[in-house]
């Protein structure tokens, strides 16, 4: 999988949307495989909100979140992709949007949902960016207002995907996992150490969300060191 975006390059921003911009790419097919694989769990467990997490930063969860959202939109699902990484938001760079309003303005200023949700250039996919960085991210995400917002959004969208901060850094991902239906963990090959992966898994096991599985990112699978994605499940 490609590295996370550098914030000053339009070309690099677009490269993170491989499932949409390179329709014949094997990487795109891997995202569709991930979507198809987790679809059964989503159906069986009535999952409408899915949290994408990783143990550490720079494991590719923002890229996975964006591309997975695209693959659901491509099969006709009405999708909302939310950036809840208040400390290091990236989705507005990926989709080339202004981050002046978003989730924080809904929770802090009580702005209306329809005023903050953005259309993307992809049919069926809408965005709720982080908005201005608040001083109290964990408190906002754990507030009754956040729970009410999620309840309202679940009445509008078929699936809601959350991009989140690293689990071992802050409590935000665990807070969201307690109010959402499912959680998908991203692990970067040759970067994530086993101890951190196991710690993250154990922390997630104590939340209310159904553990959908693990996406193994940046795995080297051929002699020419091409990169691919796989799913690992318990």
Secondary structure, DSSP 8 states (H G I E B T S, - for coil): ------TT-HHHHHHT-HHHH-TT-HHHHHHHHHHHHHHHHHHHTT--EEEEEESSSSSSHHHHHHHHHHHHHHTT--EEEEE--SSS--HHHHTT---SSSHHHHHHH---HHHH-EE-SSTTEEEE---S--S-HHHHHTSHHHHHHHHHHHTT-SEEEEE---TTT-SHHHHHHHHSSEEEEEEETTTS-HHHHHHHHHHHHTSSSEEEEEEEEEEE-STT--EEEEEE--
